[in-house]
Amino acid sequence: MNFSFITRATVKGLGRVNGATTMRLRIAVLLTVAMLSISSAAILVRLSGASATTCAFWRLALSTVILLALGLARGERPYIGIEPVIAGTALATHFILWMESLFLIPVGLSTAIVITYAMFTAIVDAVLFRERISPIQVLGLILSLSSITLMYALPTLTRESSNPLGITYSFMGALMATIYFSIGRATRRRGTALTGYTTTTYGIAALATLVYALVVGENLFSYPIKTWFFLILLALIPMLGGHTTMNYVLKFVKTSTVTSIALGEPVIASFLAYILLQEVIELRDIVLMLFTITGVGMVVLSERGAITTS
């Protein structure tokens, strides 16, 4: 019997297994970095002392300049197409709305609402790939949306002070993030270069934010050195370390798998807000936050994001 063929087949098989394992480990590390990075965003916004629009603009503008420089140094050109226009506009709207909510409601509450984009991207994935939405996912969707509804209703029923505008801003920011990540996944899966796509998308987002700032008469420049320090950190950590890393991984796994890292954001952000901002969340809001996060988890974790090596 000729064992050489069996040996070669075994080696190839082991190579594929090791390759898949290495890829999974690599993606797990990248997603962990991205989760820690995006969790810092809310705190950096609040510590900056700048407005939501200013934080959104400089986070996008500085990231665009850095990526453009890196791309040109490697001979890469920005990607030209309709996708970055739509995704960039959605990203700008997401940042403006969500960052505005951070000044109206607690950091933990705001992040718990905005991470529902992970739930919505899972639903989008299911629709695009014609997958059946499971009963658990439906239950999770109902649980999260019911919790957010109670965030509106309970303060009114108990005659407590509330800021429904902050809740609305955060929720609308989640819907915009859904558009942004879903388009990013479709574009990256076609083989579009990461730097080229993100440079154009962030650039369009920065331009859209600039137009909005000019319309509302926002001050984008007159800030102390301390503010500029945090604005630079916003570009380096949550934008490049968070969003850009997530856009990279979108080539290999489902959108819902990538966005599932958002489940850890409210917990980390709430802890940082308590330590650095001395922000305490009411027990009622903590319960509603947990219900919201649980619902998102039920939707997202029911997905099975297969990793490809294409």
Phi and psi in degrees as a GROMACS rama.xvg file:
@    title "Ramachandran Plot"
@    xaxis  label "Phi"
@    yaxis  label "Psi"
@TYPE xy
-86.8996  108.851  ASN-2
-89.2036  -6.60539  PHE-3
-64.9232  -38.6755  SER-4
-64.425  -42.4246  PHE-5
-62.2385  -41.6693  ILE-6
-62.8767  -45.6625  THR-7
-63.3118  -40.8973  ARG-8
-65.0892  -38.9244  ALA-9
-64.7423  -43.7645  THR-10
-61.6377  -44.7667  VAL-11
-62.3426  -40.7689  LYS-12
-63.5804  -44.8093  GLY-13
-63.6936  -36.0723  LEU-14
-62.8351  -41.8927  GLY-15
-65.4635  -41.5845  ARG-16
-63.3062  -47.113  VAL-17
-64.0034  -37.477  ASN-18
-63.4983  -42.9504  GLY-19
-66.4921  -39.6485  ALA-20
-64.4651  -44.0576  THR-21
-61.438  -41.9303  THR-22
-63.5279  -42.9369  MET-23
-62.868  -41.715  ARG-24
-64.6483  -42.9629  LEU-25
-61.716  -44.2991  ARG-26
-67.6336  -38.0268  ILE-27
-61.3581  -42.0587  ALA-28
-65.2369  -44.7066  VAL-29
-62.961  -40.9768  LEU-30
-68.4936  -33.0979  LEU-31
-65.8217  -44.2006  THR-32
-60.3342  -44.1444  VAL-33
-63.029  -41.3329  ALA-34
-62.9457  -46.34  MET-35
-63.99  -35.7572  LEU-36
-68.8278  -49.5459  SER-37
-68.3659  -24.5723  ILE-38
-69.6202  -17.89  SER-39
-84.8347  -13.9533  SER-40
-58.8308  -49.4664  ALA-41
-60.5119  -40.1759  ALA-42
-67.8505  -42.5845  ILE-43
-63.4709  -36.5668  LEU-44
-62.9541  -47.7575  VAL-45
-68.0281  -36.1877  ARG-46
-75.1533  -21.6512  LEU-47
-66.0485  -32.5027  SER-48
79.2198  6.7441  GLY-49
-102.098  167.801  ALA-50
-74.8843  166.702  SER-51
-61.3792  -43.4043  ALA-52
-64.4243  -41.2196  THR-53
-62.7066  -45.4559  THR-54
-60.9523  -43.3856  CYS-55
-63.177  -45.0303  ALA-56
-64.078  -51.8719  PHE-57
-70.9651  -30.7966  TRP-58
-59.8684  -42.4037  ARG-59
-77.5209  -44.3483  LEU-60
-64.839  -47.3483  ALA-61
-64.9246  -38.4475  LEU-62
-63.9982  -40.0951  SER-63
-62.1519  -45.7717  THR-64
-61.47  -43.7008  VAL-65
-63.8445  -47.0299  ILE-66
-67.496  -36.8121  LEU-67
-63.7126  -42.6528  LEU-68
-63.7147  -43.2073  ALA-69
-64.3653  -41.3647  LEU-70
-65.2104  -45.2505  GLY-71
-64.3902  -36.0709  LEU-72
-64.3964  -28.2608  ALA-73
-99.5586  7.1752  ARG-74
77.962  18.7068  GLY-75
-95.9249  146.129  GLU-76
-109.784  150.645  ARG-77
-59.1708  143.261  PRO-78
-76.4615  130.266  TYR-79
-106.397  123.707  ILE-80
177.382  173.825  GLY-81
-76.0298  -26.842  ILE-82
-59.4733  -48.6955  GLU-83
-62.4927  -29.0096  PRO-84
-65.3357  -48.0055  VAL-85
-68.9247  -47.6195  ILE-86
-63.5951  -41.5126  ALA-87
-65.3977  -40.911  GLY-88
-64.1467  -41.2819  THR-89
-64.9981  -39.5349  ALA-90
-65.0261  -43.0828  LEU-91
-60.3458  -44.8198  ALA-92
-64.2321  -40.6353  THR-93
-58.2138  -49.4064  HIS-94
-64.3929  -46.1854  PHE-95
-60.9781  -47.7905  ILE-96
-66.9175  -49.2587  LEU-97
-66.1989  -43.9115  TRP-98
-65.0451  -32.4749  MET-99
-65.0753  -36.6696  GLU-100
-65.9821  -25.945  SER-101
-65.6121  -20.7661  LEU-102
-96.0973  0.903843  PHE-103
-115.805  -29.3784  LEU-104
-135.996  163.683  ILE-105
-57.9569  150.171  PRO-106
-54.3598  -47.1243  VAL-107
-61.0036  -42.6231  GLY-108
-66.4874  -43.3  LEU-109
-61.8911  -45.8134  SER-110
-70.3158  -33.3177  THR-111
-63.9242  -34.7374  ALA-112
-76.6423  -45.1371  ILE-113
-68.0945  -26.6693  VAL-114
-74.0886  -0.452097  ILE-115
-64.195  -10.6061  THR-116
-59.5664  -30.6005  TYR-117
-63.1912  -37.5525  ALA-118
-68.3653  -44.357  MET-119
-68.381  -35.3661  PHE-120
-68.1601  -30.6045  THR-121
-64.7115  -40.5855  ALA-122
-66.2626  -41.5438  ILE-123
-61.2294  -44.0743  VAL-124
-57.0595  -45.5964  ASP-125
-62.036  -41.0899  ALA-126
-68.3339  -45.9455  VAL-127
-64.4358  -37.932  LEU-128
-98.4007  12.1542  PHE-129
53.5854  42.1537  ARG-130
-94.4036  150.477  GLU-131
-77.019  130.909  ARG-132
-80.5046  121.737  ILE-133
-75.9184  159.603  SER-134
-58.234  -34.8002  PRO-135
-63.9927  -39.9975  ILE-136
-65.6351  -40.2207  GLN-137
-62.6442  -43.3925  VAL-138
-63.3881  -41.0589  LEU-139
-64.0641  -40.0193  GLY-140
-62.1081  -44.8773  LEU-141
-63.7757  -42.9803  ILE-142
-61.8509  -46.6636  LEU-143
-65.1773  -47.312  SER-144
-66.3879  -35.018  LEU-145
-66.2965  -39.1346  SER-146
-64.6673  -41.7535  SER-147
-66.5266  -37.073  ILE-148
-62.3741  -39.9342  THR-149
-66.9116  -28.8896  LEU-150
-61.5688  -32.0699  MET-151
-76.6492  -46.3406  TYR-152
-77.7837  -42.9678  ALA-153
-59.9093  -46.3305  LEU-154
-59.6768  -34.6338  PRO-155
-69.6034  -43.2352  THR-156
-67.171  -33.9863  LEU-157
-94.6827  5.57039  THR-158
59.9692  32.4109  ARG-159
-93.5632  159.632  GLU-160
-70.0924  142.33  SER-161
-148.988  166.14  SER-162
-132.975  81.9306  ASN-163
-61.4269  -22.7894  PRO-164
-64.4249  -38.7639  LEU-165
-63.5767  -40.0863  GLY-166
-65.3023  -42.2198  ILE-167
-63.015  -45.9865  THR-168
-57.6809  -45.6749  TYR-169
-65.7985  -41.0644  SER-170
-67.759  -42.9903  PHE-171
-64.6172  -34.316  MET-172
-62.021  -35.7114  GLY-173
-64.5973  -41.6555  ALA-174
-64.1657  -39.4325  LEU-175
-66.8928  -37.5729  MET-176
-64.9182  -33.5952  ALA-177
-60.1612  -45.4882  THR-178
-62.3004  -46.1962  ILE-179
-58.8588  -50.5022  TYR-180
-71.3481  -36.1558  PHE-181
-65.6132  -42.1921  SER-182
-67.4915  -38.7221  ILE-183
-60.1744  -41.2321  GLY-184
-66.4159  -45.5193  ARG-185
-61.3593  -40.2276  ALA-186
-71.3153  -44.2032  THR-187
-67.6367  -33.7236  ARG-188
-67.5304  -20.834  ARG-189
-81.0319  -1.01874  ARG-190
95.45  10.7076  GLY-191
-64.8098  135.165  THR-192
-62.2681  139.601  ALA-193
-59.9036  -53.3671  LEU-194
-62.8786  -42.5438  THR-195
-61.9483  -43.4489  GLY-196
-69.4445  -48.4287  TYR-197
-68.1898  -35.1433  THR-198
-60.3181  -47.5071  THR-199
-66.7268  -43.4947  THR-200
-63.2749  -47.9624  THR-201
-64.9727  -37.021  TYR-202
-64.1634  -44.326  GLY-203
-61.9062  -42.2832  ILE-204
-62.8133  -42.1232  ALA-205
-63.5056  -42.1531  ALA-206
-63.7168  -43.1803  LEU-207
-62.9223  -40.0328  ALA-208
-67.0724  -38.6679  THR-209
-62.3643  -43.5753  LEU-210
-60.9467  -44.0903  VAL-211
-62.0038  -42.5365  TYR-212
-62.0907  -40.3571  ALA-213
-67.1941  -37.6567  LEU-214
-65.0815  -42.8249  VAL-215
-89.6943  -1.122  VAL-216
71.6064  39.6023  GLY-217
-80.4275  139.27  GLU-218
-83.1572  120.566  ASN-219
-108.752  -5.34552  LEU-220
-123.539  -35.0063  PHE-221
-81.9861  79.8216  SER-222
-136.102  153.984  TYR-223
-72.8151  169.333  PRO-224
-58.7581  -38.3176  ILE-225
-56.9002  -42.5401  LYS-226
-64.5314  -43.3087  THR-227
-62.9592  -33.0601  TRP-228
-60.8105  -46.426  PHE-229
-72.8552  -31.145  PHE-230
-65.5709  -38.7618  LEU-231
-66.1947  -41.2963  ILE-232
-62.6134  -35.7326  LEU-233
-59.5606  -38.8185  LEU-234
-73.2554  -39.9159  ALA-235
-76.7639  -43.7709  LEU-236
-89.2128  -72.0316  ILE-237
-69.9655  -26.7773  PRO-238
-83.999  -59.52  MET-239
-75.5426  -45.0736  LEU-240
-74.041  -27.8887  GLY-241
-98.3446  -73.2847  GLY-242
-63.497  -42.5684  HIS-243
-66.5483  -38.6728  THR-244
-63.6148  -40.8633  THR-245
-64.5611  -39.9007  MET-246
-64.1841  -33.6638  ASN-247
-64.8838  -47.9117  TYR-248
-68.9917  -23.3853  VAL-249
-58.189  -20.9849  LEU-250
-69.8372  -23.5373  LYS-251
-109.38  -24.3964  PHE-252
-135.139  170.597  VAL-253
-63.4437  154.385  LYS-254
-57.0549  -42.9435  THR-255
-64.7767  -30.6058  SER-256
-68.2224  -43.0039  THR-257
-66.4731  -47.6229  VAL-258
-73.2806  -11.6096  THR-259
-64.1907  -19.7164  SER-260
-64.0779  -18.2134  ILE-261
-62.7883  -17.9127  ALA-262
-59.5856  -29.7935  LEU-263
-85.9585  -13.0922  GLY-264
-63.2295  -47.2366  GLU-265
-61.0191  -36.9144  PRO-266
-66.1387  -50.3019  VAL-267
-65.5522  -44.453  ILE-268
-64.1943  -39.4842  ALA-269
-64.7117  -40.2467  SER-270
-64.7053  -44.4463  PHE-271
-65.4985  -36.8754  LEU-272
-66.3137  -35.7449  ALA-273
-68.9819  -41.4903  TYR-274
-74.6626  -46.1563  ILE-275
-94.9766  -27.0035  LEU-276
-113.744  -2.56064  LEU-277
53.8594  38.5819  GLN-278
-94.3887  121.025  GLU-279
-108.585  133.182  VAL-280
-99.9865  137.178  ILE-281
-64.042  150.7  GLU-282
-57.671  -39.877  LEU-283
-59.5714  -43.2812  ARG-284
-69.5538  -33.5818  ASP-285
-62.8989  -43.6652  ILE-286
-61.2986  -46.0691  VAL-287
-65.5977  -37.0248  LEU-288
-61.1071  -45.2644  MET-289
-63.3799  -40.2366  LEU-290
-62.9826  -42.0907  PHE-291
-63.4552  -48.3917  THR-292
-63.5719  -40.4357  ILE-293
-60.7309  -43.5493  THR-294
-61.6525  -43.9825  GLY-295
-61.5334  -42.9454  VAL-296
-61.6835  -39.3115  GLY-297
-62.557  -36.9429  MET-298
-73.929  -49.5992  VAL-299
-72.5286  -45.2255  VAL-300
-73.5314  -8.90119  LEU-301
-78.0479  -16.6804  SER-302
-77.3349  153.491  GLU-303
-121.656  99.559  ARG-304
-85.2865  96.3544  GLY-305
-68.4891  138.12  ALA-306
-92.8953  133.859  ILE-307
-112.691  161.854  THR-308
-113.788  20.2612  THR-309
